Amino acid sequence: MTPRHTRGRAVIDLRSDTVTRPDAEMRAAMAAAEVADDILDGDPTTRALEERGAEMLAVEAALWVPSGSMGNAIALAVHLRPGDRFVAPRLSHVVEYELGAVSWLTGALPRELPWSVRPGCIEAAVISRTVSSDRPYDALRDRLLCLENTHNAAGGTVTSPQEHREVVTAAREAGMLVHLDGARLWNAAVAAKTSLPKLTSGVDSVQVCLSKGLGAPMGSLVCGSADFVRQARRVRKMLGGAVRQSGVVAAAGLVALGRVDRLEEDHRKASLLAAGVRDLGWEVPEPETNIVMAKVPDADGLVRNLDRIGVGVTVLAGKVRMVTHCDLSEGDVRDALVRIKRLATFGEEA
Ligand SMILES: *Cc1c(COP(=O)(O)O)cnc(C)c1O
């Protein structure tokens, strides 16, 4: 675990945008939230958050859930049953980082598709060529496509509105439903300079996180048609995800929804960070959003050394991952680069 201070210096925590803590404005909104028992009567602040989220994403309805993983699991539990298969780009969160919860809950099996266009993106032609819901009665049925925008393990890569449209159309033509894991969909919209509805169009359900770059302490929205949300609400209760005075955290979510535009700053900081470590010879593609992925010879060893000098990073998909966020200023990013350069020059005594 990364300590908050090391040798008297504050730790610069680039492990994830989930480390962001609610600021004074958010805490004030939480303290002042009007609340009620959401299971018995409905919680007014949670309702307001769900309505605002649905409006921003241009979907009929939204449901607050405690985490993104639960949001994905609920959506896929509504859509899938035993004998089904769901397809997703390689290294998708729902396949690799949710412990197989979808298969546990539904009996459906995953199938990963290659990143044939560029990192994190699958190609419409690959779907048309390889996927079909019209298979022999004794074969697994490809029932659903699960997209991820931005794609986390690929390095926060963006699927553009046009690519989104093409892939969704191909999935529909193959007889599949579409779920979008939009944990960082906000970042995708800001980076692609497009509107959120262009990135949700045609999907049957979408999950978005309030707890990452937007800075809420917890919570996601899982969204779709009114009928989808009716079913999702029942599954949420089955999983123990229906909570009582959820308005306390929903209030933070409402503040978070007003902070989409400032993600641009995180993207700029990621670009600055990437340029700095590239100067040291690290192999780093230009970040599209707030995630920097570096290919280095010994990722685990480097993470340990960085930890000693107060720079928190993680290893993901064999690479060093660094994530910029609102709790770090541009000055903090420059400070991290100074520390990393000292480590490169003087070794572990930096
Ligand atoms: C973070 C994340 C989730 C879910 O996150 P929780 O930690 O369960 O809230 C889902 N998908 C992607 C791509 C993510 O990055």
The ligand as an SDF file (V2000), in Angstrom:
LIG
                    3D

 15 15  0  0  0  0  0  0  0  0999 V2000
  -13.2860    1.1400  -12.8410 C   0  0  0  0  0  0  0  0  0  0  0  0
  -13.9460    0.4130  -13.9340 C   0  0  0  0  0  0  0  0  0  0  0  0
  -15.1310   -0.3190  -13.7500 C   0  0  0  0  0  0  0  0  0  0  0  0
  -15.8170   -0.5520  -12.4300 C   0  0  0  0  0  0  0  0  0  0  0  0
  -15.3310    0.0010  -11.3680 O   0  0  0  0  0  0  0  0  0  0  0  0
  -15.6840   -0.1570   -9.8120 P   0  0  0  0  0  0  0  0  0  0  0  0
  -14.3470   -0.0950   -9.2030 O   0  0  0  0  0  0  0  0  0  0  0  0
  -16.3760   -1.4500   -9.6090 O   0  0  0  0  0  0  0  0  0  0  0  0
  -16.5530    1.0010   -9.4990 O   0  0  0  0  0  0  0  0  0  0  0  0
  -15.6830   -0.9020  -14.8500 C   0  0  0  0  0  0  0  0  0  0  0  0
  -15.1380   -0.7870  -16.0550 N   0  0  0  0  0  0  0  0  0  0  0  0
  -14.0180   -0.0870  -16.2750 C   0  0  0  0  0  0  0  0  0  0  0  0
  -13.4830    0.0280  -17.6580 C   0  0  0  0  0  0  0  0  0  0  0  0
  -13.3770    0.5310  -15.2240 C   0  0  0  0  0  0  0  0  0  0  0  0
  -12.2460    1.2220  -15.4510 O   0  0  0  0  0  0  0  0  0  0  0  0
  1  2  1  0
  2  3  1  0
  2 14  2  0
  3  4  1  0
  3 10  2  0
  4  5  1  0
  5  6  1  0
  6  7  2  0
  6  8  1  0
  6  9  1  0
 10 11  1  0
 11 12  2  0
 12 13  1  0
 12 14  1  0
 14 15  1  0
M  END
$$$$
